Amino acid sequence: MTRMVAKATVEQRLVDIEQKISAACKRSNRQREEVKVVAVTKYVDTPAIGEIIAAGLTHIGENRIQDALPKYEAYKDKAVWHYIGHLQTNKIKDVVGRFTYIHSLDRLSLAQEIEKRASKLGIVVSCFLQINISQEETKFGLHPDDVLAFVKEISNMEHISVDGLMTMAPQTEDPEEIRYVFRGLREWQQRLKECNLPRVTVQELSMGMSGDFEIAIEEGATFVRLGSVLVQPE
């Protein structure tokens, strides 16, 4: 069940988050504007999206299309929409054409359906490859051994632009233990850039969540996906 998030609560939390982002950027010799916050809003209701946007956050991330559609229809032109959850092929028709970014491209069948739908709409879809750097069985994403062959295959699809990479780190009490995951994704970014494949720019790194976003920023994140630390319901 979704609930409202008070505007003041979001604004207050955002002050603390901004301080942490700025500090992480300073530690890693990065500019603050290199990092964008995606507000993960799966646990808040439609009116709360307006409060979040009013607080200055315009990148909105949703995991489930059935929950996202009412929010999108209410605020579609006021935000940049990110689909960040595991995407089933039968949901493609609802996602492509609405969401600016798809963070979870992880299999050929999904790429083929995105290509088919995007071709019908006459658009190019910005996708991030999800790579399972930690190789956990409980996580979605490409196995690192399969990344190169997969990217070469989808680089032939004219309606998909591989604009970034995404990963999720294991949950741990010591975020330093998972620094290797974020570093590994950055290394893949460099490797894929060197391949010079068509429609594979991989300029973005979507990594880091509420518990580990500071380390992700230190390792090169350009999008951090923040939910509970930002918009946890009252």
N, C-alpha and C positions, 0 to 999 in steps of 0.2 A: 504494500500500500504506500502511495506517495503522499508526501506532506509538503506544506509550505516552508520556505526558508526566508527568514526575515532579512530585509535589505541591510539593516545595520549589522547583522551577524556576518553576512558575506563581506561587507566593507571592512569590518574589523579584522576578520581573518585574512583578508587580502593584504592588509598593511603588513602583517607578520610574514606572509608568503613573499611579498615583494622584497622585504628585507633579506630573506633567506636566498632568494634568487639573485639579488644584486651581490650578496656576499660570495655566493658560489661562482658567479661570473668573474668577480674580482680575483678570487683564488686561482682561477684557470685562465686569466688574461683574456677574457671574452667581453664583448659589449652586451649590455643588458638587452638591447633590441634584437639580439640573435635568438632569444628564447621566448616562445609564445606559450601561454597557459591555455590548455583545453579544459574547460569546466565540464566534468563528468556528471551528468544530471539525471542518471537513471533512477535515483531515489527521491527526486523532487517532482512536483506536479507542474502542470502547464503554466499557471500564473507565476510560479517561482522563476521561470525562465526570464520573465520580464525584469524581475528584481536583480537577477544575475547580470543581465545585459546593462541595466542601469548602473551597476557597480563598476562597469567598464570592461567587462569580459565579453568578447564577441565570438570567441571560438567555443562552440558547444559540442560535446561528445556524447553520443548515445550508443547503448549496447544492444537494445532490442527494438526492432522496427515497429512492433505493435504499440509500444509505449512512446516511441519517438514521433510518430506521425501527427498526433494532435498538437504536440509542441512545435513541430515544424510548420504546420499550417498556420499557427497563431503568430509565429515570429520569423518566418522563413527569410524575409528580406533584411532582417535586423541582425543576423548572425551568419557566421561561417560554420557549416555543419560537417561534423566528422562522424563517420560510422566506425566505431572502435571495437565492436564485438565480433565474435565469430559469425561469419556470414554464410547462411545456407543458400544454395543456388535458387531455391524457389522464392526467395525474398529479393532477388536481384531487381525485379521490376519495380519494387517500391523504393529501393535505395538509389539506383542509378538515375541521375537527373535531379535528385534532391540534395544529396550529400556531396559537398565539394571534394572531400577526401574519404577514401576507404583505407583504413589502417591494417586490414587483416587479409590481404591476398596471400594465400598459402597453398594453393593447389591448382592444377591445370584446368580441371572441370569448372572451377569458379572463374578463372580468367576467361575461359571460352564463353561463359554465359554473360560476363560483364561486357566482353567484346561484342557479342551479338546484340545485346540491349543498347549499348552505346552507339553501335552502327545504325540502328533503327532511329535513334534520336538525333543522329548527326553530331555527336559530341565526343570529346576525349575525356576520359575519367582519370583523375589523379589518384594513383594507388600507391600504397606502401607495402612492400613485401614483409610479411611477418616471419621472422626467423627465430627458431627455438634454440637460442644460443646455449642455454643451460641444459638442453636435451632432456628435459623432464617429460615423462610419459603423460603427465596430467595436463600439459600445456599444448595448445595448438601451435602451428608454425612449421615452416620448412626445416628439415634437418640440415645442418650446415653442409653436409656432403652433397645435398641435392640442389643447392642454391644456384650454382653456375649454369647447370643444364636447364633449370627452370627459367632463369632470366633470359638465356639465349632463345628459348622457345617463345616466350611471350614478347620479346622485343620485336617480333614480326607482326604483332597485333597493332593495327593502326589506331585503334580507339582506346588504348591503354597507355598511359604515361607513368612509368615507374619513377615517381618523384621522391621516394624516400624508403626508409626501412623502419620496422617496428619490432620491438621485443618486450617481453615481460620477464622480470627477474624473480627468483624464488623469494618467498617470505622468510625473513630472518630477523632476529633481534639485533644483529650487528650488520648494518647496511654495508660496511666495508667488505664483508664477505662476498658481496655480489658485484663489486666493482668490475670484476672480470667480464661480466655479462655485457655491461654497457661499453666497455672497451672493445669487446669482441664485435659488437655491432658497428662501432666506428671503423674498425679494421675492415669489415666487410664493405662499408661504404667506400673506402679508399680503393679496395680491390675492384669493385664494380665500376667505379669511375674510370679506372685504368683500362677497362675492357672496351670503352668507347662504343657501346652498343646503341643503336637508334632507340629513341624514346626511353632511355634509361639514364636519368640525370642524378638520381639519388641525392638530392640536395638536402633532404630533411632526415632527421633522426627522431622518431617518436619513441621515447623511452623515459622511464621515471614516473612513479606514481606518488601517492601521498606519503609513503614511508621512506622513499629513497630518491626523491627528485633532485635533491641537492648534489648527490654523487653523480646522478645521470647528467646533470648540467656540467659538472666538472669534466665529464668524459665526452661532452659534445652534443647533448640533446638540444634539439631546436623546438620540439614540442614536448611539454610535460603534461601528463593526463592526471588532473587533480580532482578527486571526488570528496572523500570524507574529511580531508583537511580543510576543504573549502566550503562545501555545501551540504554537510551532514545535517539532516532534518533535526529540528528541535523536538 
